[in-house]
Amino acid sequence: MQPYGNRNGESGVQYYELGEQSITVTFSGGDTYLYTYRSAGRQQVETMKELAQAGKGLNTFISREVKEHFERKF
């Protein structure tokens, strides 16, 4: 997994991993979630990938737009 850039310094996201049709996100509490095209939608996952690589806005996007649309919680 890649460390999240956290450019604002206040994100709950710590790590992420990009898949072809998915993104896996680990939050500061240790919970890890897999978001896929099937669970969250293609556009949502692609936006999450862009935000993860930019290191800004991923936690807010998940909490406002994606919410509970994860495929799996680890």
Phi, psi and omega in degrees: 000151179264139173293138178284136184297327177048055185296336177273344179079005184234012185283150173273356180273134178249318183220160174211159175218129181268137172242173181299317180233031184201169170217137176250132185233130174252128181264166185300334178283353179101347179288139180238134183234142175254122176249129183237168174305319183292321185274321187246344182100146183302310184297320180297316180294318179295323176295318178299320178298315179298315180295321179298315181291330178283338180075025184207130171092357184293312181300316179297316180298316179298313183292330182267324189250322189263320178050245186265017184272051177261154179280320186204145173248133181258000000 
